[in-house]
Amino acid sequence: MRPLSVSTPKPPGSIRPSLAIIRSIQVVSALALGLLVPPAAGADRTPKPPGSIRPSLANIRSTQVISALAQRRSPVTDVVQKVGPAVVFIGTEQVVDRRMRGSPLEELLLGDGRRPRRQTVQSLGSGVIIDPSGTIVTNDHVIRGASAVHVVLADGRQIEAEVVGADAQNDLAVLRVQSKTPLPAAKLGTSSDLMIGETVVAIGSPFGLTKTVTSGVLSAVGRSFKANDQLYIDFLQTDAAINPGNSGGPLMNVDGEVIGINTAIFSGAQGIGFAIPVDKVRRIVEELKSFGKVRPAWVGINAMDLTAPIAQKLGWERSDGVVVESVDAGSPAAAAAIRPGDVVAELGGTPVRDTDELQARLRGYPARAAIPLVLWRDGHRVEATITATEFPSGRADALAWDRLGLRLAPSRGTLAVSAVRPESQAESFGIDRGDLIVRLNNVALDSLESFREALISARHARSLLLVVRRAGRNYLVTFRL
């Protein structure tokens, strides 16, 4: 006899409550996730065919993907998406003459055995669009000497660029491109509230690798250093990787605001890059857009480095600094009540260590700019603001007579010496009336105005070079300033 299986009978429909509970839980979960919307009053409640729940499952999967992407986002990715389209690649062409080794006959005829040959040299860099109309900021050294400049936009379009203006001393240039539609533009921030250690992002085209993104921290502000016998002042320092080709590209904070223009790297080191602070960039760019050049600003302060005895007498406790030696009559400094004996403690919020740094910082302010100073006077801190003016061209003649001992006059397309001041540098060099002055530093002189402009630009240097021509021969003469 087979054993009988015994089971307890279940009442009809006893399994249904559990299925109903499961469906209720699913609906509540979907409502909580926002994937379902409760039906409005009077809405159609007709049962839906099987499979009608599938769209909500697709929504769940999309939500999961979006959530995963959101977790991977960072301030750096936000900056790249926001500002990346405004960063451009800049290519330039420059035609140069190179001398090539020639044949024996050419060597005999040419003397040095080489013949000139014209070649086209290409270079590259980066830039950033700061205005939807097509205004681009880059470094002067990126486009210096170029016979042609083109820009490649983030969308791949290549456009010829016009050089609006450039300034070698501040290493900044402004380009303009034409576009039928507004271009993506980056916002210029401020460099007055930067924090050491905050995250920064650089975008550019190192070695021609466009749209390259690097990030790091702001390592220092107000950094000054000497290289190639030139003083570089007031730079931002970062450990974000900056390489050849990054020049002219933006350095940004995590808000996507431009805080600097990448400019230089410290040769032989890693993780040391420099950028021009954006507050300075803004001043120079406005000047270049308006005038095509930076008008030399006149302040009227003649200063000297502090020595320990003078610092002690003035109650100045630092081991470095600058003291006002004299103030030019009628100058902006005189109008701001600057006095001899004032110690220039800060300029633009940054301490001033010596006269070289003072003059270099002043070159970053064009005419009409307000220059904030902090002075030490009679044991007290005094704040002052000087509004720089354009250097009066008439004062250049007095400057040449006082510093060089020369008075010049136009002569057959160049300048001739019309007078030499006794006991001056010019007299000590043997310069005489009738000698021709053909160049000042790298500027060819063809008029008094060109001489005045070149002298005004060079007036803060320690020395300048004149090319003096006598009896058809050129002589190089270095004058102290």
Buried (B, 14 or more C-beta within 10 A) or exposed (E): EEEEEEEEEEEEEEEEEEEEEEEEEEBEEBEEEEBBEEEEEEEEEEEEEEEEEEEBEEBEEEEEEEEEEEEEEEBBBBBBEBBBBBBBBBBBEBEEEEEEEBEEEBBEEBEEBBBEEEEEEEBBBBBBBBBEEBBBBBBBBBBBEBEBBBBBBBEEEEBEBEBBBBBEBBBBBBBBBEEEEEBBBBEBBBBEEBEEEEBBBBBBBBEEEBBBBBBBBBBEBBBBBEEEEEBBBBBBBBBBBBBBBBBBBBBBBBEBBBBBBBBBBBEEEEBBBBBBBBBBBBBBBBBBBEBEBBBBBBBBBBBEBBEEEBBEEBEBEEEEBBBBEEBBEEBBBBEBEBBEBBBBBBBBEBBBBBBBBBBBBBBBBBBBBEBEBBBBBEEEEBEBEBBBBBBEBEBBBEBBBEBBBBBBEBEEEBBBBEEBBEEBBBBEBEBEEEBBBBBBBEBEBEEBEBBBBBBBBBBBBEEBBBBBBBEEEEEEBEBEB
